[in-house]
């Protein structure tokens, strides 16, 4: 893999004063980016719910529904 200098060349960039500074009113040259810049993504957590918490929530929902069903039946009888 070859290394490419991302900085602009001051000799060939228009709008730069000697020394590489930018005169007032000029827009500085854009930076180039490197495709391999930034941290590598080494941690990719799984998406979705784990089985144990999902099962616990479903059991709790069923128990609450049964409680209200039994309560409604006791009011009727």
C-alpha positions as CSV (number, residue, x, y, z in Angstrom):
1,X,0.0,0.0,0.0
2,X,1.5,3.3,-1.0
3,X,1.3,6.4,1.2
4,X,-0.2,9.5,-0.3
5,X,0.4,12.9,1.4
6,X,-3.1,14.3,2.2
7,X,-1.8,17.9,2.6
8,X,-2.1,20.3,-0.4
9,X,1.1,21.3,-2.2
10,X,1.7,25.0,-1.4
11,X,3.6,25.5,-4.6
12,X,0.6,24.3,-6.8
13,X,-2.3,25.5,-4.7
14,X,-3.9,28.8,-5.7
15,X,-4.9,31.4,-3.1
16,X,-2.0,30.7,-0.7
17,X,0.5,33.2,0.3
18,X,4.2,32.3,0.7
19,X,4.5,30.1,3.8
20,X,1.1,28.5,3.2
21,X,-1.1,31.0,4.9
22,X,-4.5,32.0,3.4
23,X,-5.1,35.7,2.7
24,X,-8.2,37.3,4.2
25,X,-11.4,36.6,2.2
26,X,-10.0,33.4,0.6
27,X,-11.3,30.0,1.3
28,X,-8.6,27.6,2.5
29,X,-8.0,24.5,0.3
30,X,-10.0,21.4,1.2
31,X,-8.4,18.6,3.0
32,X,-8.1,15.3,1.2
33,X,-9.2,12.1,3.0
34,X,-7.5,8.8,3.2
35,X,-9.7,5.7,2.8
36,X,-8.1,4.0,5.7
37,X,-8.4,7.0,8.1
38,X,-10.1,6.5,11.4
39,X,-10.3,3.7,13.9
40,X,-11.0,0.2,12.7
41,X,-14.3,-1.3,13.8
42,X,-13.3,-4.2,15.9
43,X,-16.3,-4.4,18.2
44,X,-19.6,-5.2,16.5
45,X,-22.2,-6.0,19.1
46,X,-25.1,-8.3,18.1
47,X,-28.4,-6.6,17.3
48,X,-31.7,-7.7,18.8
49,X,-32.8,-9.0,22.1
50,X,-31.1,-11.8,24.0
51,X,-33.3,-14.9,24.7
52,X,-33.3,-14.7,28.5
53,X,-34.6,-11.1,28.9
54,X,-37.2,-11.5,26.1
55,X,-38.5,-14.7,27.8
56,X,-38.6,-13.0,31.2
57,X,-40.6,-10.1,29.7
58,X,-43.0,-12.4,28.0
59,X,-43.6,-14.4,31.2
60,X,-44.3,-11.2,33.1
61,X,-46.8,-10.1,30.4
62,X,-48.6,-13.4,30.6
63,X,-48.7,-13.3,34.4
64,X,-50.2,-9.8,34.4
65,X,-52.8,-10.8,31.8
66,X,-53.8,-13.9,33.8
67,X,-54.1,-11.7,36.9
68,X,-56.5,-9.3,35.2
69,X,-58.4,-12.3,33.6
70,X,-58.9,-13.9,37.1
71,X,-59.9,-10.6,38.6
72,X,-62.5,-10.0,35.9
73,X,-63.9,-13.5,36.4
74,X,-64.1,-13.0,40.2
75,X,-66.1,-9.7,39.6
76,X,-68.6,-11.5,37.3
77,X,-69.2,-14.5,39.7
